[in-house]
Amino acid sequence: MARNTLAGKGKSNNTEKTGRDYKKEYKEFQGSDKQKKYRSELNKANRDAGSYGNKDGKDMSHTKSGKLVKESQKMNRARNGQNKCSTKK
């Protein structure tokens, strides 16, 4: 049995099984100017807070008012519920 050469390198681009084109979705969403600006804002805030690349497990998280606060990556990334917005004050 042949092993999958993409194992451990992210999602497969096999559209036969899923009916989705992950490369196209990634390009349309992650590559959009709005998403790039959003990511760069968070990365800059993370660098300014001294938390970028030091493996402390912290992210910058948006609150409902738009303020950025430090929060654990686990809690910040798990919050993407139905409405995709912050539940923090």
C-alpha positions as CSV (number, residue, x, y, z in Angstrom):
1,M,0.0,0.0,0.0
2,A,1.4,3.4,-1.0
3,R,1.9,6.0,1.6
4,N,0.4,9.4,1.2
5,T,3.3,11.8,0.4
6,L,1.4,14.8,1.8
7,A,1.0,13.2,5.2
8,G,1.8,15.7,7.9
9,K,2.1,18.6,5.5
10,G,-1.4,20.0,5.8
11,K,-4.7,19.3,4.1
12,S,-4.9,17.2,1.0
13,N,-6.0,19.0,-2.2
14,N,-8.1,16.0,-3.3
15,T,-11.3,17.4,-4.5
16,E,-12.8,14.0,-5.4
17,K,-13.3,13.0,-1.7
18,T,-14.3,16.3,-0.3
19,G,-15.8,18.2,-3.3
20,R,-13.8,21.2,-2.2
21,D,-10.7,22.9,-3.8
22,Y,-8.6,23.9,-0.8
23,K,-6.0,25.7,-2.8
24,K,-8.6,27.9,-4.4
25,E,-10.3,28.6,-1.0
26,Y,-7.0,29.5,0.6
27,K,-6.1,31.8,-2.2
28,E,-9.5,33.5,-2.1
29,F,-9.7,34.0,1.6
30,Q,-6.1,34.1,3.0
31,G,-4.9,35.9,0.0
32,S,-7.5,38.7,0.1
33,D,-6.3,42.2,0.9
34,K,-8.7,42.4,3.8
35,Q,-7.3,39.2,5.4
36,K,-3.7,40.2,4.8
37,K,-4.3,43.6,6.5
38,Y,-6.0,41.8,9.5
39,R,-3.1,39.4,9.9
40,S,-0.5,42.1,9.6
41,E,-2.2,44.1,12.2
42,L,-2.2,41.2,14.7
43,N,1.4,40.3,13.9
44,K,2.5,43.9,14.5
45,A,0.6,44.1,17.8
46,N,2.1,40.7,18.8
47,R,5.7,42.0,18.0
48,D,5.0,45.2,19.9
49,A,3.9,43.2,22.9
50,G,7.1,41.2,22.8
51,S,5.2,38.0,22.1
52,Y,6.0,37.3,18.5
53,G,8.0,34.2,17.8
54,N,9.1,33.5,21.4
55,K,6.9,30.5,21.8
56,D,5.1,31.8,24.9
57,G,1.7,30.4,23.7
58,K,0.1,33.9,23.6
59,D,-1.8,35.6,20.7
60,M,-3.2,39.1,20.4
61,S,-7.0,38.8,20.5
62,H,-9.7,41.3,19.4
63,T,-12.2,42.3,22.1
64,K,-15.8,43.3,21.2
65,S,-14.7,47.0,21.4
66,G,-11.9,46.3,18.9
67,K,-9.1,46.6,21.5
68,L,-6.3,44.0,21.3
69,V,-5.3,42.0,24.3
70,K,-2.9,39.2,25.0
71,E,-4.6,35.8,25.3
72,S,-3.6,32.1,25.1
73,Q,-3.5,30.8,21.6
74,K,-5.7,27.9,22.6
75,M,-8.6,30.1,23.9
76,N,-8.3,32.7,21.1
77,R,-8.3,30.2,18.2
78,A,-11.0,28.0,19.8
79,R,-13.5,30.9,19.9
80,N,-14.5,30.7,16.2
81,G,-18.1,29.7,16.8
82,Q,-21.2,30.3,14.7
83,N,-20.9,34.1,14.5
84,K,-17.1,34.2,14.2
85,C,-16.8,37.2,16.5
86,S,-15.2,37.8,19.9
87,T,-16.9,36.9,23.1
88,K,-14.4,38.9,25.1
89,K,-15.5,42.2,26.7
